[in-house]
Amino acid sequence: MRIGINVLRPSPAPAPGGQERTLAAVSYPVPCDQCGRVVHVALSALRAPSFRDLAEQIACPEIQARRSKRDGLLMMMCGALKQSLAERCDRAEVEATAPVRGEAGRVVCNIPGVSTARLTPQEARSLAVMWQAHGQTKLAARLRDAAASAERRPLVRTGIAAGLVLLLLATAGSWLLLTRQPTQSPPGPPQTADAPVASPDLATAEPPQRAAMLQAVANAAAPATLQDVASTPAADEAPAGKLPGVAAAEAVPAPPTTQDSEASRTRLPDVVMIPGGSFAMGGMEAAELPVHRVTIKPFALGKYPVTIGEWRECVADKACADVTSGPDDNPVSNVSYEDAKDYLAWLSRTVGKPFRLPTEAEWEYAARAGASTKYWWGDQMRAGMVNCYGCNEAGAPPQLMKVGHFPANPFGLFDMGGSVDQWVADSWHKTYRGAPSDGSAWFDEQSFIRVIRSGSWKKDASYARSGSRDRYDGRIRYPTHGFRVALSL
């Protein structure tokens, strides 16, 4: 029985500028030859194939055995499922179809028992990149060859048609030369070069970005705000949460660019300008020592954690896995570090700027907002400040709340403590010994363990401290894990 027909589909609408959209992530229902279950596998060029759903991962017999023995970390995909997928990929059938109405042909990729996909040549190449990254070199090569074949077929017909048109034009030209009577043109004044055309004074024109920035501030349009934060020079003296140069845009409004118009139709995160500075990073717990001085450059940070509504834009564009549910203004949760990277890659393509996760130092600097106390308001937890377990009404059940429900810190950031655990870019290190002092991310290429900050609605007040830090396997989804976006300036 064939399962998951048309798991991959062409995009419903062309991307801006007429370019085809590329595949950032796909999902396959794969039959496991060992346990007999059909398990959904997420595939991306940025990470190894993995369980798409946490419940299916937990139910895997091999995963359960490893957990019961405390035998190392959980795996992205159990050995039996990995073998089942590899065997089916070896038997995959790939062919190019004939063009329709002058358009390029399509590539049909049939992985037995897994999926049958009808792809554009560009989508086939994108899928080839994914399979190549995970060792399926034969399947990747067949996809690339089929993509090239699908593009060549309409070009041959177009070349023949163009040759016939040129032949007809040459014949008509020869006939005109034979039948036309020669005529003499009266002498005229010597030809002069065309007069230069006056051009507008660009030096006095306002850039379109400033008009888009004004529109973003006036209408709280996050997409334009994201683009203009990236193109506006940063200054340490700029007040937190304000965008320099907004007033200048009021004089000469400019029409939005095509990219602005496209982004304005997409729900994207709002960001806040964070001024540069230095601070004492760390706390009293063993993992927070030694306390050390760190200098932070100006950067932009998400005003809120990424919301479910914003995540669904990425899901609708087939670039993110559909792993969460709930109201649009709740923070997205149940996302792995790798899921967050998928969203950031999609956001960067959509806006045209290199979005990323904040570094651990940037996150703590922004959470403290100039304070050296445990929380940005002081050393004692206060009711009505953050969403954490036991931090508000006595006996109230822990529950996830919409973003912005509690007050913002002095930098204008919401939920920098509690709400959802937030992935940051750094690999986990047991202490700060040897940590960089310039605010950059601290990576360990041999480890999948990543730092999470903020605590969550299920954790107590100690996790909501500005200096508190924790860790988790970046390949694994967990119900309290979310993130927020960052951008270098």
ChimeraX attribute file (.defattr): number of C-alpha atoms within 10 A of each C-alpha:
attribute: neighborCount
match mode: 1-to-1
recipient: residues
	/A:1	5
	/A:2	11
	/A:3	17
	/A:4	17
	/A:5	17
	/A:6	16
	/A:7	15
	/A:8	21
	/A:9	15
	/A:10	19
	/A:11	17
	/A:12	9
	/A:13	10
	/A:14	11
	/A:15	13
	/A:16	14
	/A:17	8
	/A:18	8
	/A:19	9
	/A:20	16
	/A:21	20
	/A:22	19
	/A:23	25
	/A:24	23
	/A:25	23
	/A:26	20
	/A:27	22
	/A:28	23
	/A:29	20
	/A:30	24
	/A:31	19
	/A:32	19
	/A:33	14
	/A:34	13
	/A:35	12
	/A:36	10
	/A:37	15
	/A:38	16
	/A:39	18
	/A:40	19
	/A:41	22
	/A:42	21
	/A:43	22
	/A:44	24
	/A:45	20
	/A:46	16
	/A:47	18
	/A:48	17
	/A:49	22
	/A:50	21
	/A:51	26
	/A:52	24
	/A:53	18
	/A:54	14
	/A:55	9
	/A:56	14
	/A:57	24
	/A:58	14
	/A:59	11
	/A:60	19
	/A:61	13
	/A:62	19
	/A:63	19
	/A:64	14
	/A:65	11
	/A:66	14
	/A:67	14
	/A:68	8
	/A:69	8
	/A:70	10
	/A:71	10
	/A:72	8
	/A:73	13
	/A:74	18
	/A:75	16
	/A:76	20
	/A:77	20
	/A:78	17
	/A:79	13
	/A:80	15
	/A:81	24
	/A:82	17
	/A:83	15
	/A:84	15
	/A:85	22
	/A:86	15
	/A:87	12
	/A:88	17
	/A:89	19
	/A:90	14
	/A:91	12
	/A:92	19
	/A:93	16
	/A:94	22
	/A:95	18
	/A:96	24
	/A:97	18
	/A:98	17
	/A:99	17
	/A:100	10
	/A:101	8
	/A:102	12
	/A:103	13
	/A:104	21
	/A:105	24
	/A:106	26
	/A:107	29
	/A:108	22
	/A:109	23
	/A:110	21
	/A:111	25
	/A:112	19
	/A:113	17
	/A:114	24
	/A:115	20
	/A:116	22
	/A:117	21
	/A:118	22
	/A:119	23
	/A:120	24
	/A:121	25
	/A:122	21
	/A:123	25
	/A:124	28
	/A:125	24
	/A:126	21
	/A:127	26
	/A:128	22
	/A:129	20
	/A:130	25
	/A:131	23
	/A:132	16
	/A:133	16
	/A:134	17
	/A:135	11
	/A:136	16
	/A:137	16
	/A:138	14
	/A:139	22
	/A:140	22
	/A:141	16
	/A:142	19
	/A:143	29
	/A:144	22
	/A:145	18
	/A:146	23
	/A:147	28
	/A:148	18
	/A:149	20
	/A:150	23
	/A:151	22
	/A:152	15
	/A:153	18
	/A:154	18
	/A:155	15
	/A:156	11
	/A:157	13
	/A:158	12
	/A:159	11
	/A:160	11
	/A:161	12
	/A:162	11
	/A:163	12
	/A:164	11
	/A:165	12
	/A:166	12
	/A:167	12
	/A:168	10
	/A:169	12
	/A:170	11
	/A:171	11
	/A:172	11
	/A:173	11
	/A:174	10
	/A:175	11
	/A:176	10
	/A:177	10
	/A:178	8
	/A:179	8
	/A:180	8
	/A:181	7
	/A:182	7
	/A:183	6
	/A:184	5
	/A:185	6
	/A:186	5
	/A:187	6
	/A:188	6
	/A:189	5
	/A:190	5
	/A:191	6
	/A:192	6
	/A:193	5
	/A:194	6
	/A:195	6
	/A:196	6
	/A:197	6
	/A:198	6
	/A:199	6
	/A:200	8
	/A:201	7
	/A:202	8
	/A:203	7
	/A:204	8
	/A:205	11
	/A:206	16
	/A:207	14
	/A:208	17
	/A:209	23
	/A:210	24
	/A:211	23
	/A:212	27
	/A:213	29
	/A:214	23
	/A:215	20
	/A:216	21
	/A:217	15
	/A:218	9
	/A:219	10
	/A:220	13
	/A:221	22
	/A:222	21
	/A:223	26
	/A:224	28
	/A:225	25
	/A:226	26
	/A:227	21
	/A:228	22
	/A:229	23
	/A:230	19
	/A:231	13
	/A:232	16
	/A:233	12
	/A:234	21
	/A:235	17
	/A:236	14
	/A:237	10
	/A:238	15
	/A:239	13
	/A:240	18
	/A:241	18
	/A:242	14
	/A:243	21
	/A:244	18
	/A:245	13
	/A:246	17
	/A:247	12
	/A:248	13
	/A:249	19
	/A:250	15
	/A:251	9
	/A:252	14
	/A:253	18
	/A:254	16
	/A:255	12
	/A:256	16
	/A:257	12
	/A:258	11
	/A:259	15
	/A:260	17
	/A:261	15
	/A:262	15
	/A:263	21
	/A:264	19
	/A:265	10
	/A:266	16
	/A:267	17
	/A:268	24
	/A:269	23
	/A:270	21
	/A:271	24
	/A:272	23
	/A:273	28
	/A:274	28
	/A:275	21
	/A:276	19
	/A:277	13
	/A:278	15
	/A:279	19
	/A:280	17
	/A:281	24
	/A:282	23
	/A:283	20
	/A:284	12
	/A:285	12
	/A:286	11
	/A:287	18
	/A:288	19
	/A:289	15
	/A:290	18
	/A:291	16
	/A:292	16
	/A:293	15
	/A:294	19
	/A:295	19
	/A:296	20
	/A:297	18
	/A:298	21
	/A:299	23
	/A:300	26
	/A:301	27
	/A:302	22
	/A:303	24
	/A:304	23
	/A:305	28
	/A:306	25
	/A:307	24
	/A:308	20
	/A:309	20
	/A:310	21
	/A:311	26
	/A:312	21
	/A:313	18
	/A:314	24
	/A:315	17
	/A:316	13
	/A:317	17
	/A:318	22
	/A:319	25
	/A:320	27
	/A:321	23
	/A:322	16
	/A:323	20
	/A:324	14
	/A:325	13
	/A:326	14
	/A:327	12
	/A:328	15
	/A:329	15
	/A:330	22
	/A:331	29
	/A:332	29
	/A:333	27
	/A:334	19
	/A:335	25
	/A:336	23
	/A:337	26
	/A:338	19
	/A:339	25
	/A:340	25
	/A:341	19
	/A:342	22
	/A:343	24
	/A:344	23
	/A:345	20
	/A:346	22
	/A:347	25
	/A:348	15
	/A:349	12
	/A:350	19
	/A:351	22
	/A:352	14
	/A:353	19
	/A:354	14
	/A:355	23
	/A:356	21
	/A:357	24
	/A:358	28
	/A:359	20
	/A:360	25
	/A:361	28
	/A:362	28
	/A:363	25
	/A:364	23
	/A:365	26
	/A:366	27
	/A:367	26
	/A:368	23
	/A:369	22
	/A:370	15
	/A:371	17
	/A:372	19
	/A:373	15
	/A:374	19
	/A:375	24
	/A:376	21
	/A:377	16
	/A:378	11
	/A:379	11
	/A:380	12
	/A:381	17
	/A:382	13
	/A:383	13
	/A:384	12
	/A:385	20
	/A:386	25
	/A:387	31
	/A:388	26
	/A:389	25
	/A:390	17
	/A:391	22
	/A:392	17
	/A:393	10
	/A:394	9
	/A:395	9
	/A:396	10
	/A:397	12
	/A:398	16
	/A:399	12
	/A:400	19
	/A:401	16
	/A:402	19
	/A:403	21
	/A:404	18
	/A:405	15
	/A:406	15
	/A:407	13
	/A:408	17
	/A:409	19
	/A:410	17
	/A:411	20
	/A:412	19
	/A:413	24
	/A:414	22
	/A:415	27
	/A:416	30
	/A:417	27
	/A:418	27
	/A:419	34
	/A:420	32
	/A:421	31
	/A:422	29
	/A:423	30
	/A:424	27
	/A:425	22
	/A:426	21
	/A:427	23
	/A:428	23
	/A:429	18
	/A:430	11
	/A:431	15
	/A:432	18
	/A:433	13
	/A:434	9
	/A:435	17
	/A:436	15
	/A:437	14
	/A:438	14
	/A:439	20
	/A:440	19
	/A:441	18
	/A:442	18
	/A:443	14
	/A:444	13
	/A:445	7
	/A:446	7
	/A:447	12
	/A:448	15
	/A:449	19
	/A:450	22
	/A:451	22
	/A:452	27
	/A:453	29
	/A:454	30
	/A:455	30
	/A:456	27
	/A:457	26
	/A:458	20
	/A:459	21
	/A:460	16
	/A:461	23
	/A:462	18
	/A:463	22
	/A:464	30
	/A:465	26
	/A:466	28
	/A:467	29
	/A:468	21
	/A:469	22
	/A:470	18
	/A:471	18
	/A:472	19
	/A:473	21
	/A:474	22
	/A:475	22
	/A:476	25
	/A:477	23
	/A:478	16
	/A:479	15
	/A:480	20
	/A:481	25
	/A:482	28
	/A:483	28
	/A:484	25
	/A:485	24
	/A:486	24
	/A:487	22
	/A:488	16
	/A:489	16
